[in-house]
């Protein structure tokens, strides 16, 4: 996994993984983050819970899965999303391909995984 300033700021891989995954996908769930970033599920779930308790993330149930997304009412979430965007934009294209190689939705054949901005 590529180490970024987010890991240094928040003190762990799990926080970095959650923030980058949320920025890339818009919403995510614990098992997907743990699998994509090779971080323990327990650490990811604890980090998701911390972000939710701080009001940065909101959670909804889809069946038995808890799906997390940015809290649209939180000014802190907007700033954190902006900060994560700066780090995300600074990643090399190869690093993005490595981190977000698994597709979550059906895509056209040969369409790149990285969003064009």
Biopython code that builds the backbone (N, CA, C, O; Angstrom):
import numpy as np
from Bio.PDB.StructureBuilder import StructureBuilder

atoms = [
    (1, "UNK", "N", (0.834, -1.176, 0.000)),
    (1, "UNK", "CA", (0.000, 0.000, 0.000)),
    (1, "UNK", "C", (0.879, 1.240, 0.000)),
    (1, "UNK", "O", (1.946, 1.260, 0.613)),
    (2, "UNK", "N", (0.428, 2.252, -0.680)),
    (2, "UNK", "CA", (1.139, 3.512, -0.754)),
    (2, "UNK", "C", (0.863, 4.304, 0.520)),
    (2, "UNK", "O", (-0.293, 4.456, 0.917)),
    (3, "UNK", "N", (1.898, 4.801, 1.151)),
    (3, "UNK", "CA", (1.731, 5.598, 2.362)),
    (3, "UNK", "C", (1.598, 7.066, 1.981)),
    (3, "UNK", "O", (2.353, 7.567, 1.149)),
    (4, "UNK", "N", (0.641, 7.750, 2.587)),
    (4, "UNK", "CA", (0.417, 9.164, 2.292)),
    (4, "UNK", "C", (0.441, 9.970, 3.583)),
    (4, "UNK", "O", (0.587, 9.421, 4.675)),
    (5, "UNK", "N", (0.295, 11.276, 3.437)),
    (5, "UNK", "CA", (0.258, 12.166, 4.598)),
    (5, "UNK", "C", (-0.951, 11.882, 5.481)),
    (5, "UNK", "O", (-0.921, 12.175, 6.676)),
    (6, "UNK", "N", (-2.012, 11.316, 4.913)),
    (6, "UNK", "CA", (-3.197, 10.996, 5.714)),
    (6, "UNK", "C", (-2.855, 9.993, 6.809)),
    (6, "UNK", "O", (-3.362, 10.088, 7.927)),
    (7, "UNK", "N", (-2.006, 9.044, 6.487)),
    (7, "UNK", "CA", (-1.591, 8.044, 7.476)),
    (7, "UNK", "C", (-0.849, 8.728, 8.622)),
    (7, "UNK", "O", (-1.048, 8.382, 9.786)),
    (8, "UNK", "N", (-0.008, 9.683, 8.298)),
    (8, "UNK", "CA", (0.731, 10.405, 9.331)),
    (8, "UNK", "C", (-0.190, 11.312, 10.150)),
    (8, "UNK", "O", (-0.036, 11.416, 11.367)),
    (9, "UNK", "N", (-1.142, 11.966, 9.488)),
    (9, "UNK", "CA", (-2.054, 12.870, 10.191)),
    (9, "UNK", "C", (-2.986, 12.142, 11.147)),
    (9, "UNK", "O", (-3.205, 12.593, 12.271)),
    (10, "UNK", "N", (-3.532, 11.020, 10.706)),
    (10, "UNK", "CA", (-4.548, 10.327, 11.492)),
    (10, "UNK", "C", (-4.010, 9.125, 12.251)),
    (10, "UNK", "O", (-4.757, 8.458, 12.966)),
    (11, "UNK", "N", (-2.725, 8.844, 12.105)),
    (11, "UNK", "CA", (-2.088, 7.845, 12.940)),
    (11, "UNK", "C", (-2.333, 6.404, 12.577)),
    (11, "UNK", "O", (-2.212, 5.532, 13.437)),
    (12, "UNK", "N", (-2.673, 6.119, 11.339)),
    (12, "UNK", "CA", (-2.829, 4.717, 10.984)),
    (12, "UNK", "C", (-3.278, 4.498, 9.559)),
    (12, "UNK", "O", (-3.803, 5.393, 8.897)),
    (13, "UNK", "N", (-3.055, 3.268, 9.105)),
    (13, "UNK", "CA", (-3.437, 2.887, 7.748)),
    (13, "UNK", "C", (-4.945, 2.854, 7.573)),
    (13, "UNK", "O", (-5.453, 3.157, 6.493)),
    (14, "UNK", "N", (-5.665, 2.487, 8.628)),
    (14, "UNK", "CA", (-7.116, 2.338, 8.516)),
    (14, "UNK", "C", (-7.783, 3.669, 8.177)),
    (14, "UNK", "O", (-8.668, 3.711, 7.323)),
    (15, "UNK", "N", (-7.377, 4.745, 8.827)),
    (15, "UNK", "CA", (-7.961, 6.059, 8.548)),
    (15, "UNK", "C", (-7.658, 6.482, 7.117)),
    (15, "UNK", "O", (-8.532, 6.978, 6.406)),
    (16, "UNK", "N", (-6.422, 6.282, 6.707)),
    (16, "UNK", "CA", (-6.025, 6.604, 5.336)),
    (16, "UNK", "C", (-6.855, 5.799, 4.341)),
    (16, "UNK", "O", (-7.338, 6.342, 3.347)),
    (17, "UNK", "N", (-7.019, 4.516, 4.604)),
    (17, "UNK", "CA", (-7.770, 3.640, 3.709)),
    (17, "UNK", "C", (-9.227, 4.066, 3.611)),
    (17, "UNK", "O", (-9.793, 4.111, 2.519)),
    (18, "UNK", "N", (-9.835, 4.378, 4.752)),
    (18, "UNK", "CA", (-11.242, 4.799, 4.762)),
    (18, "UNK", "C", (-11.423, 6.085, 3.966)),
    (18, "UNK", "O", (-12.324, 6.176, 3.132)),
    (19, "UNK", "N", (-10.581, 7.069, 4.214)),
    (19, "UNK", "CA", (-10.725, 8.364, 3.546)),
    (19, "UNK", "C", (-10.495, 8.262, 2.042)),
    (19, "UNK", "O", (-11.264, 8.822, 1.261)),
    (20, "UNK", "N", (-9.453, 7.557, 1.632)),
    (20, "UNK", "CA", (-9.190, 7.420, 0.195)),
    (20, "UNK", "C", (-10.292, 6.623, -0.498)),
    (20, "UNK", "O", (-10.691, 6.955, -1.614)),
    (21, "UNK", "N", (-10.779, 5.586, 0.151)),
    (21, "UNK", "CA", (-11.851, 4.782, -0.431)),
    (21, "UNK", "C", (-13.127, 5.606, -0.573)),
    (21, "UNK", "O", (-13.799, 5.545, -1.603)),
    (22, "UNK", "N", (-13.456, 6.371, 0.456)),
    (22, "UNK", "CA", (-14.642, 7.226, 0.384)),
    (22, "UNK", "C", (-14.497, 8.274, -0.707)),
    (22, "UNK", "O", (-15.448, 8.542, -1.442)),
    (23, "UNK", "N", (-13.327, 8.861, -0.816)),
    (23, "UNK", "CA", (-13.135, 9.879, -1.843)),
    (23, "UNK", "C", (-13.274, 9.271, -3.234)),
    (23, "UNK", "O", (-13.896, 9.868, -4.112)),
    (24, "UNK", "N", (-12.708, 8.106, -3.437)),
    (24, "UNK", "CA", (-12.730, 7.471, -4.754)),
    (24, "UNK", "C", (-14.120, 6.962, -5.128)),
    (24, "UNK", "O", (-14.586, 7.187, -6.245)),
    (25, "UNK", "N", (-14.782, 6.274, -4.192)),
    (25, "UNK", "CA", (-16.056, 5.622, -4.503)),
    (25, "UNK", "C", (-17.282, 6.440, -4.122)),
    (25, "UNK", "O", (-18.367, 6.181, -4.642)),
    (26, "UNK", "N", (-17.148, 7.409, -3.239)),
    (26, "UNK", "CA", (-18.305, 8.180, -2.795)),
    (26, "UNK", "C", (-18.989, 7.571, -1.584)),
    (26, "UNK", "O", (-19.436, 8.296, -0.695)),
    (27, "UNK", "N", (-19.074, 6.267, -1.538)),
    (27, "UNK", "CA", (-19.570, 5.544, -0.366)),
    (27, "UNK", "C", (-18.864, 4.199, -0.324)),
    (27, "UNK", "O", (-18.396, 3.692, -1.344)),
    (28, "UNK", "N", (-18.795, 3.633, 0.868)),
    (28, "UNK", "CA", (-18.055, 2.384, 1.009)),
    (28, "UNK", "C", (-18.537, 1.631, 2.238)),
    (28, "UNK", "O", (-19.339, 2.141, 3.020)),
    (29, "UNK", "N", (-18.043, 0.424, 2.394)),
    (29, "UNK", "CA", (-18.350, -0.384, 3.571)),
    (29, "UNK", "C", (-17.059, -1.030, 4.058)),
    (29, "UNK", "O", (-16.083, -1.139, 3.316)),
    (30, "UNK", "N", (-17.072, -1.452, 5.306)),
    (30, "UNK", "CA", (-15.857, -1.891, 5.977)),
    (30, "UNK", "C", (-15.093, -3.001, 5.292)),
    (30, "UNK", "O", (-13.879, -2.904, 5.119)),
    (31, "UNK", "N", (-15.787, -4.055, 4.900)),
    (31, "UNK", "CA", (-15.103, -5.205, 4.308)),
    (31, "UNK", "C", (-14.410, -4.827, 2.991)),
    (31, "UNK", "O", (-13.327, -5.333, 2.697)),
    (32, "UNK", "N", (-15.022, -3.948, 2.206)),
    (32, "UNK", "CA", (-14.415, -3.527, 0.939)),
    (32, "UNK", "C", (-13.128, -2.745, 1.184)),
    (32, "UNK", "O", (-12.131, -2.948, 0.491)),
    (33, "UNK", "N", (-13.152, -1.857, 2.165)),
    (33, "UNK", "CA", (-11.953, -1.072, 2.484)),
    (33, "UNK", "C", (-10.844, -1.997, 2.965)),
    (33, "UNK", "O", (-9.698, -1.880, 2.531)),
    (34, "UNK", "N", (-11.185, -2.914, 3.857)),
    (34, "UNK", "CA", (-10.185, -3.851, 4.391)),
    (34, "UNK", "C", (-9.575, -4.691, 3.279)),
    (34, "UNK", "O", (-8.366, -4.921, 3.268)),
    (35, "UNK", "N", (-10.389, -5.146, 2.356)),
    (35, "UNK", "CA", (-9.905, -5.980, 1.254)),
    (35, "UNK", "C", (-9.036, -5.167, 0.291)),
    (35, "UNK", "O", (-7.953, -5.611, -0.090)),
    (36, "UNK", "N", (-9.502, -3.982, -0.103)),
    (36, "UNK", "CA", (-8.775, -3.162, -1.079)),
    (36, "UNK", "C", (-7.416, -2.704, -0.563)),
    (36, "UNK", "O", (-6.451, -2.641, -1.325)),
    (37, "UNK", "N", (-7.333, -2.386, 0.723)),
    (37, "UNK", "CA", (-6.116, -1.796, 1.275)),
    (37, "UNK", "C", (-5.306, -2.762, 2.128)),
    (37, "UNK", "O", (-4.288, -2.374, 2.703)),
    (38, "UNK", "N", (-5.743, -4.014, 2.218)),
    (38, "UNK", "CA", (-5.040, -5.037, 3.012)),
    (38, "UNK", "C", (-4.832, -4.578, 4.456)),
    (38, "UNK", "O", (-3.733, -4.672, 5.004)),
    (39, "UNK", "N", (-5.906, -4.084, 5.053)),
    (39, "UNK", "CA", (-5.917, -3.635, 6.441)),
    (39, "UNK", "C", (-6.917, -4.521, 7.174)),
    (39, "UNK", "O", (-7.873, -5.001, 6.565)),
    (40, "UNK", "N", (-6.715, -4.744, 8.460)),
    (40, "UNK", "CA", (-7.628, -5.621, 9.191)),
    (40, "UNK", "C", (-9.030, -5.013, 9.248)),
    (40, "UNK", "O", (-9.196, -3.801, 9.387)),
    (41, "UNK", "N", (-10.021, -5.875, 9.137)),
    (41, "UNK", "CA", (-11.416, -5.446, 9.156)),
    (41, "UNK", "C", (-11.752, -4.757, 10.476)),
    (41, "UNK", "O", (-12.471, -3.758, 10.487)),
    (42, "UNK", "N", (-11.243, -5.278, 11.577)),
    (42, "UNK", "CA", (-11.517, -4.690, 12.884)),
    (42, "UNK", "C", (-11.026, -3.242, 12.954)),
    (42, "UNK", "O", (-11.736, -2.373, 13.460)),
    (43, "UNK", "N", (-9.832, -2.982, 12.457)),
    (43, "UNK", "CA", (-9.280, -1.623, 12.472)),
    (43, "UNK", "C", (-10.112, -0.687, 11.600)),
    (43, "UNK", "O", (-10.353, 0.462, 11.969)),
    (44, "UNK", "N", (-10.546, -1.179, 10.452)),
    (44, "UNK", "CA", (-11.364, -0.363, 9.549)),
    (44, "UNK", "C", (-12.707, -0.047, 10.201)),
    (44, "UNK", "O", (-13.160, 1.096, 10.154)),
    (45, "UNK", "N", (-13.344, -1.036, 10.803)),
    (45, "UNK", "CA", (-14.641, -0.809, 11.441)),
    (45, "UNK", "C", (-14.525, 0.170, 12.609)),
    (45, "UNK", "O", (-15.403, 1.012, 12.798)),
    (46, "UNK", "N", (-13.458, 0.067, 13.389)),
    (46, "UNK", "CA", (-13.248, 1.027, 14.483)),
    (46, "UNK", "C", (-13.081, 2.441, 13.930)),
    (46, "UNK", "O", (-13.609, 3.401, 14.491)),
    (47, "UNK", "N", (-12.342, 2.562, 12.826)),
    (47, "UNK", "CA", (-12.119, 3.883, 12.242)),
    (47, "UNK", "C", (-13.410, 4.448, 11.659)),
    (47, "UNK", "O", (-13.689, 5.637, 11.815)),
    (48, "UNK", "N", (-14.189, 3.622, 10.999)),
    (48, "UNK", "CA", (-15.482, 4.071, 10.476)),
    (48, "UNK", "C", (-16.377, 4.548, 11.620)),
    (48, "UNK", "O", (-17.061, 5.563, 11.491)),
    (49, "UNK", "N", (-16.372, 3.825, 12.727)),
    (49, "UNK", "CA", (-17.165, 4.213, 13.894)),
    (49, "UNK", "C", (-16.693, 5.556, 14.453)),
    (49, "UNK", "O", (-17.515, 6.394, 14.823)),
    (50, "UNK", "N", (-15.378, 5.767, 14.516)),
    (50, "UNK", "CA", (-14.844, 7.052, 15.008)),
    (50, "UNK", "C", (-15.295, 8.204, 14.116)),
    (50, "UNK", "O", (-15.740, 9.242, 14.606)),
    (51, "UNK", "N", (-15.177, 8.014, 12.808)),
    (51, "UNK", "CA", (-15.591, 9.072, 11.884)),
    (51, "UNK", "C", (-17.094, 9.331, 11.979)),
    (51, "UNK", "O", (-17.534, 10.475, 11.869)),
    (52, "UNK", "N", (-17.876, 8.284, 12.182)),
    (52, "UNK", "CA", (-19.321, 8.470, 12.318)),
    (52, "UNK", "C", (-19.649, 9.213, 13.619)),
    (52, "UNK", "O", (-20.477, 10.124, 13.614)),
    (53, "UNK", "N", (-19.016, 8.838, 14.722)),
    (53, "UNK", "CA", (-19.251, 9.519, 15.998)),
    (53, "UNK", "C", (-18.843, 10.988, 15.941)),
    (53, "UNK", "O", (-19.439, 11.823, 16.621)),
    (54, "UNK", "N", (-17.834, 11.310, 15.136)),
    (54, "UNK", "CA", (-17.396, 12.704, 15.011)),
    (54, "UNK", "C", (-18.317, 13.515, 14.105)),
    (54, "UNK", "O", (-18.186, 14.736, 14.020)),
    (55, "UNK", "N", (-19.246, 12.845, 13.430)),
    (55, "UNK", "CA", (-20.170, 13.539, 12.538)),
    (55, "UNK", "C", (-19.643, 13.722, 11.131)),
    (55, "UNK", "O", (-20.286, 14.374, 10.308)),
    (56, "UNK", "N", (-18.493, 13.163, 10.846)),
    (56, "UNK", "CA", (-17.883, 13.302, 9.527)),
    (56, "UNK", "C", (-18.541, 12.392, 8.501)),
    (56, "UNK", "O", (-18.684, 12.759, 7.334)),
    (57, "UNK", "N", (-18.941, 11.203, 8.942)),
    (57, "UNK", "CA", (-19.582, 10.231, 8.059)),
    (57, "UNK", "C", (-20.989, 9.932, 8.546)),
    (57, "UNK", "O", (-21.306, 10.088, 9.725)),
    (58, "UNK", "N", (-21.821, 9.500, 7.615)),
    (58, "UNK", "CA", (-23.143, 8.983, 7.957)),
    (58, "UNK", "C", (-23.216, 7.550, 7.459)),
    (58, "UNK", "O", (-22.501, 7.154, 6.538)),
    (59, "UNK", "N", (-24.094, 6.787, 8.086)),
    (59, "UNK", "CA", (-24.180, 5.361, 7.816)),
    (59, "UNK", "C", (-25.623, 4.999, 7.490)),
    (59, "UNK", "O", (-26.556, 5.533, 8.089)),
    (60, "UNK", "N", (-25.799, 4.088, 6.536)),
    (60, "UNK", "CA", (-27.132, 3.556, 6.245)),
    (60, "UNK", "C", (-27.013, 2.051, 6.080)),
    (60, "UNK", "O", (-25.960, 1.537, 5.704)),
    (61, "UNK", "N", (-28.094, 1.357, 6.361)),
    (61, "UNK", "CA", (-28.108, -0.101, 6.224)),
    (61, "UNK", "C", (-28.585, -0.483, 4.836)),
    (61, "UNK", "O", (-29.579, 0.045, 4.338)),
    (62, "UNK", "N", (-27.870, -1.401, 4.225)),
    (62, "UNK", "CA", (-28.317, -2.037, 2.988)),
    (62, "UNK", "C", (-28.261, -3.528, 3.256)),
    (62, "UNK", "O", (-27.215, -4.161, 3.117)),
    (63, "UNK", "N", (-29.403, -4.080, 3.642)),
    (63, "UNK", "CA", (-29.421, -5.470, 4.078)),
    (63, "UNK", "C", (-28.676, -5.579, 5.390)),
    (63, "UNK", "O", (-29.001, -4.883, 6.352)),
    (64, "UNK", "N", (-27.676, -6.450, 5.435)),
    (64, "UNK", "CA", (-26.863, -6.604, 6.644)),
    (64, "UNK", "C", (-25.589, -5.773, 6.602)),
    (64, "UNK", "O", (-24.774, -5.838, 7.522)),
    (65, "UNK", "N", (-25.413, -5.001, 5.548)),
    (65, "UNK", "CA", (-24.190, -4.224, 5.360)),
    (65, "UNK", "C", (-24.413, -2.766, 5.742)),
    (65, "UNK", "O", (-25.421, -2.169, 5.364)),
    (66, "UNK", "N", (-23.482, -2.199, 6.482)),
    (66, "UNK", "CA", (-23.514, -0.775, 6.804)),
    (66, "UNK", "C", (-22.679, -0.037, 5.764)),
    (66, "UNK", "O", (-21.485, -0.297, 5.615)),
    (67, "UNK", "N", (-23.313, 0.879, 5.049)),
    (67, "UNK", "CA", (-22.655, 1.635, 3.987)),
    (67, "UNK", "C", (-22.440, 3.062, 4.487)),
    (67, "UNK", "O", (-23.374, 3.719, 4.946)),
    (68, "UNK", "N", (-21.206, 3.526, 4.393)),
    (68, "UNK", "CA", (-20.826, 4.837, 4.906)),
    (68, "UNK", "C", (-20.598, 5.807, 3.758)),
    (68, "UNK", "O", (-20.124, 5.429, 2.687)),
    (69, "UNK", "N", (-20.949, 7.076, 4.005)),
    (69, "UNK", "CA", (-20.693, 8.141, 3.037)),
    (69, "UNK", "C", (-20.402, 9.428, 3.810)),
    (69, "UNK", "O", (-20.597, 9.498, 5.023)),
    (70, "UNK", "N", (-19.936, 10.441, 3.086)),
    (70, "UNK", "CA", (-19.647, 11.723, 3.716)),
    (70, "UNK", "C", (-20.947, 12.315, 4.247)),
    (70, "UNK", "O", (-21.997, 12.155, 3.626)),
    (71, "UNK", "N", (-20.888, 12.995, 5.383)),
    (71, "UNK", "CA", (-22.055, 13.661, 5.951)),
    (71, "UNK", "C", (-22.252, 14.986, 5.222)),
    (71, "UNK", "O", (-21.429, 15.890, 5.367)),
    (72, "UNK", "N", (-23.328, 15.122, 4.438)),
    (72, "UNK", "CA", (-23.514, 16.351, 3.665)),
    (72, "UNK", "C", (-23.794, 17.579, 4.535)),
    (72, "UNK", "O", (-23.658, 18.709, 4.064)),
    (73, "UNK", "N", (-24.180, 17.376, 5.786)),
    (73, "UNK", "CA", (-24.492, 18.493, 6.684)),
    (73, "UNK", "C", (-23.283, 18.956, 7.490)),
    (73, "UNK", "O", (-23.356, 19.974, 8.180)),
    (74, "UNK", "N", (-22.187, 18.235, 7.416)),
    (74, "UNK", "CA", (-21.013, 18.540, 8.229)),
    (74, "UNK", "C", (-20.013, 19.405, 7.467)),
    (74, "UNK", "O", (-19.557, 19.041, 6.383)),
    (75, "UNK", "N", (-19.684, 20.548, 8.049)),
    (75, "UNK", "CA", (-18.665, 21.405, 7.442)),
    (75, "UNK", "C", (-17.289, 20.759, 7.567)),
    (75, "UNK", "O", (-16.439, 20.918, 6.690)),
    (76, "UNK", "N", (-17.075, 20.033, 8.658)),
    (76, "UNK", "CA", (-15.812, 19.320, 8.841)),
    (76, "UNK", "C", (-15.637, 18.250, 7.762)),
    (76, "UNK", "O", (-14.539, 18.066, 7.237)),
    (77, "UNK", "N", (-16.718, 17.548, 7.436)),
    (77, "UNK", "CA", (-16.643, 16.512, 6.400)),
    (77, "UNK", "C", (-16.254, 17.119, 5.056)),
    (77, "UNK", "O", (-15.479, 16.526, 4.306)),
    (78, "UNK", "N", (-16.787, 18.297, 4.753)),
    (78, "UNK", "CA", (-16.448, 18.957, 3.489)),
    (78, "UNK", "C", (-14.961, 19.299, 3.442)),
    (78, "UNK", "O", (-14.310, 19.116, 2.413)),
    (79, "UNK", "N", (-14.431, 19.791, 4.549)),
    (79, "UNK", "CA", (-13.004, 20.142, 4.592)),
    (79, "UNK", "C", (-12.127, 18.899, 4.535)),
    (79, "UNK", "O", (-11.085, 18.892, 3.879)),
    (80, "UNK", "N", (-12.554, 17.858, 5.222)),
    (80, "UNK", "CA", (-11.796, 16.603, 5.213)),
    (80, "UNK", "C", (-11.815, 15.975, 3.818)),
    (80, "UNK", "O", (-10.817, 15.409, 3.373)),
    (81, "UNK", "N", (-12.949, 16.079, 3.138)),
    (81, "UNK", "CA", (-13.045, 15.579, 1.764)),
    (81, "UNK", "C", (-12.105, 16.366, 0.853)),
    (81, "UNK", "O", (-11.450, 15.788, -0.015)),
    (82, "UNK", "N", (-12.038, 17.693, 1.051)),
    (82, "UNK", "CA", (-11.116, 18.523, 0.266)),
    (82, "UNK", "C", (-9.661, 18.126, 0.524)),
    (82, "UNK", "O", (-8.870, 18.004, -0.412)),
    (83, "UNK", "N", (-9.315, 17.927, 1.788)),
    (83, "UNK", "CA", (-7.956, 17.507, 2.150)),
    (83, "UNK", "C", (-7.630, 16.147, 1.538)),
    (83, "UNK", "O", (-6.536, 15.943, 1.010)),
    (84, "UNK", "N", (-8.576, 15.226, 1.611)),
    (84, "UNK", "CA", (-8.375, 13.901, 1.017)),
    (84, "UNK", "C", (-8.210, 14.025, -0.496)),
    (84, "UNK", "O", (-7.428, 13.293, -1.102)),
    (85, "UNK", "N", (-8.948, 14.951, -1.099)),
    (85, "UNK", "CA", (-8.824, 15.180, -2.539)),
    (85, "UNK", "C", (-7.439, 15.644, -2.940)),
    (85, "UNK", "O", (-6.924, 15.243, -3.984)),
    (86, "UNK", "N", (-6.833, 16.485, -2.123)),
    (86, "UNK", "CA", (-5.470, 16.953, -2.399)),
    (86, "UNK", "C", (-4.506, 15.773, -2.386)),
    (86, "UNK", "O", (-3.655, 15.647, -3.267)),
    (87, "UNK", "N", (-4.644, 14.911, -1.384)),
    (87, "UNK", "CA", (-3.773, 13.731, -1.290)),
    (87, "UNK", "C", (-4.051, 12.779, -2.447)),
    (87, "UNK", "O", (-3.117, 12.259, -3.059)),
    (88, "UNK", "N", (-5.323, 12.547, -2.752)),
    (88, "UNK", "CA", (-5.724, 11.645, -3.837)),
    (88, "UNK", "C", (-5.164, 12.127, -5.176)),
    (88, "UNK", "O", (-4.639, 11.333, -5.957)),
    (89, "UNK", "N", (-5.278, 13.431, -5.435)),
    (89, "UNK", "CA", (-4.765, 13.984, -6.692)),
    (89, "UNK", "C", (-3.248, 13.881, -6.784)),
    (89, "UNK", "O", (-2.696, 13.848, -7.884)),
    (90, "UNK", "N", (-2.570, 13.831, -5.640)),
    (90, "UNK", "CA", (-1.118, 13.714, -5.626)),
    (90, "UNK", "C", (-0.606, 12.295, -5.826)),
    (90, "UNK", "O", (0.591, 12.087, -6.027)),
    (91, "UNK", "N", (-1.511, 11.316, -5.771)),
    (91, "UNK", "CA", (-1.087, 9.924, -5.992)),
    (91, "UNK", "C", (-0.724, 9.702, -7.454)),
    (91, "UNK", "O", (-1.344, 10.266, -8.355)),
    (92, "UNK", "N", (0.270, 8.890, -7.667)),
    (92, "UNK", "CA", (0.653, 8.515, -9.027)),
    (92, "UNK", "C", (-0.468, 7.678, -9.651)),
    (92, "UNK", "O", (-1.154, 6.949, -8.935)),
    (93, "UNK", "N", (-0.665, 7.768, -10.963)),
    (93, "UNK", "CA", (-1.700, 6.954, -11.618)),
    (93, "UNK", "C", (-1.538, 5.453, -11.360)),
    (93, "UNK", "O", (-2.528, 4.732, -11.230)),
    (94, "UNK", "N", (-0.292, 4.988, -11.287)),
    (94, "UNK", "CA", (-0.057, 3.564, -11.023)),
    (94, "UNK", "C", (-0.531, 3.187, -9.615)),
    (94, "UNK", "O", (-1.060, 2.096, -9.402)),
    (95, "UNK", "N", (-0.338, 4.090, -8.667)),
    (95, "UNK", "CA", (-0.783, 3.829, -7.294)),
    (95, "UNK", "C", (-2.304, 3.765, -7.228)),
    (95, "UNK", "O", (-2.862, 2.927, -6.520)),
    (96, "UNK", "N", (-2.975, 4.648, -7.965)),
    (96, "UNK", "CA", (-4.445, 4.617, -8.002)),
    (96, "UNK", "C", (-4.938, 3.323, -8.621)),
    (96, "UNK", "O", (-5.885, 2.711, -8.127)),
    (97, "UNK", "N", (-4.295, 2.909, -9.699)),
    (97, "UNK", "CA", (-4.678, 1.643, -10.341)),
    (97, "UNK", "C", (-4.498, 0.475, -9.383)),
    (97, "UNK", "O", (-5.331, -0.430, -9.337)),
    (98, "UNK", "N", (-3.422, 0.493, -8.625)),
    (98, "UNK", "CA", (-3.148, -0.586, -7.675)),
    (98, "UNK", "C", (-4.175, -0.590, -6.547)),
    (98, "UNK", "O", (-4.685, -1.648, -6.179)),
    (99, "UNK", "N", (-4.480, 0.576, -5.999)),
    (99, "UNK", "CA", (-5.398, 0.661, -4.867)),
    (99, "UNK", "C", (-6.848, 0.408, -5.250)),
    (99, "UNK", "O", (-7.598, -0.189, -4.479)),
    (100, "UNK", "N", (-7.243, 0.854, -6.424)),
    (100, "UNK", "CA", (-8.651, 0.787, -6.814)),
    (100, "UNK", "C", (-8.860, -0.084, -8.046)),
    (100, "UNK", "O", (-9.675, 0.239, -8.910)),
    (101, "UNK", "N", (-8.128, -1.179, -8.125)),
    (101, "UNK", "CA", (-8.201, -2.056, -9.296)),
    (101, "UNK", "C", (-9.504, -2.845, -9.352)),
    (101, "UNK", "O", (-10.013, -3.125, -10.437)),
    (102, "UNK", "N", (-10.047, -3.204, -8.191)),
    (102, "UNK", "CA", (-11.261, -4.015, -8.186)),
    (102, "UNK", "C", (-12.473, -3.149, -8.511)),
    (102, "UNK", "O", (-12.687, -2.102, -7.900)),
    (103, "UNK", "N", (-13.243, -3.593, -9.461)),
    (103, "UNK", "CA", (-14.424, -2.842, -9.872)),
    (103, "UNK", "C", (-15.582, -3.131, -8.935)),
    (103, "UNK", "O", (-15.788, -4.272, -8.521)),
    (104, "UNK", "N", (-16.330, -2.105, -8.606)),
    (104, "UNK", "CA", (-17.497, -2.260, -7.738)),
    (104, "UNK", "C", (-18.789, -2.255, -8.542)),
    (104, "UNK", "O", (-19.814, -2.752, -8.075)),
    (105, "UNK", "N", (-18.747, -1.704, -9.729)),
    (105, "UNK", "CA", (-19.931, -1.628, -10.575)),
    (105, "UNK", "C", (-19.545, -2.119, -11.960)),
    (105, "UNK", "O", (-18.376, -2.052, -12.340)),
    (106, "UNK", "N", (-20.522, -2.613, -12.719)),
    (106, "UNK", "CA", (-20.206, -3.032, -14.085)),
    (106, "UNK", "C", (-19.689, -1.843, -14.900)),
    (106, "UNK", "O", (-20.194, -0.727, -14.783)),
    (107, "UNK", "N", (-18.692, -2.101, -15.713)),
    (107, "UNK", "CA", (-18.118, -1.054, -16.552)),
    (107, "UNK", "C", (-17.984, -1.563, -17.982)),
    (107, "UNK", "O", (-17.985, -2.765, -18.243)),
    (108, "UNK", "N", (-17.870, -0.619, -18.881)),
    (108, "UNK", "CA", (-17.618, -0.975, -20.266)),
    (108, "UNK", "C", (-16.227, -1.595, -20.367)),
    (108, "UNK", "O", (-15.335, -1.259, -19.589)),
    (109, "UNK", "N", (-16.050, -2.485, -21.311)),
    (109, "UNK", "CA", (-14.765, -3.142, -21.490)),
    (109, "UNK", "C", (-13.678, -2.104, -21.764)),
    (109, "UNK", "O", (-13.878, -1.177, -22.549)),
    (110, "UNK", "N", (-12.524, -2.269, -21.108)),
    (110, "UNK", "CA", (-11.342, -1.416, -21.270)),
    (110, "UNK", "C", (-11.516, 0.010, -20.750)),
    (110, "UNK", "O", (-10.668, 0.861, -21.021)),
    (111, "UNK", "N", (-12.583, 0.294, -20.015)),
    (111, "UNK", "CA", (-12.738, 1.615, -19.425)),
    (111, "UNK", "C", (-11.809, 1.712, -18.215)),
    (111, "UNK", "O", (-11.790, 0.797, -17.391)),
    (112, "UNK", "N", (-11.035, 2.802, -18.085)),
    (112, "UNK", "CA", (-10.114, 2.909, -16.949)),
    (112, "UNK", "C", (-10.872, 3.046, -15.632)),
    (112, "UNK", "O", (-11.988, 3.564, -15.592)),
    (113, "UNK", "N", (-10.252, 2.575, -14.565)),
    (113, "UNK", "CA", (-10.869, 2.617, -13.242)),
    (113, "UNK", "C", (-10.842, 4.028, -12.677)),
    (113, "UNK", "O", (-11.749, 4.413, -11.940)),
    (114, "UNK", "N", (-9.830, 4.796, -13.006)),
    (114, "UNK", "CA", (-9.642, 6.122, -12.433)),
    (114, "UNK", "C", (-10.615, 7.100, -13.076)),
    (114, "UNK", "O", (-10.738, 7.170, -14.299)),
    (115, "UNK", "N", (-11.309, 7.860, -12.216)),
    (115, "UNK", "CA", (-12.250, 8.862, -12.712)),
    (115, "UNK", "C", (-11.498, 10.017, -13.351)),
    (115, "UNK", "O", (-10.484, 10.476, -12.824)),
    (116, "UNK", "N", (-11.989, 10.475, -14.469)),
    (116, "UNK", "CA", (-11.431, 11.662, -15.114)),
    (116, "UNK", "C", (-12.088, 12.878, -14.485)),
    (116, "UNK", "O", (-13.308, 12.921, -14.329)),
    (117, "UNK", "N", (-11.279, 13.865, -14.125)),
    (117, "UNK", "CA", (-11.850, 15.052, -13.460)),
    (117, "UNK", "C", (-11.684, 16.271, -14.310)),
    (117, "UNK", "O", (-12.101, 17.360, -13.916)),
]
sb = StructureBuilder()
sb.init_structure("model")
sb.init_model(0)
sb.init_chain("A")
sb.init_seg("    ")
for serial, (resi, resn, name, xyz) in enumerate(atoms, 1):
    if name == "N":
        sb.init_residue(resn, " ", resi, " ")
    sb.init_atom(name, np.array(xyz, "f"), 0.0, 1.0, " ", f" {name:<3s}", serial, name[0])
structure = sb.get_structure()
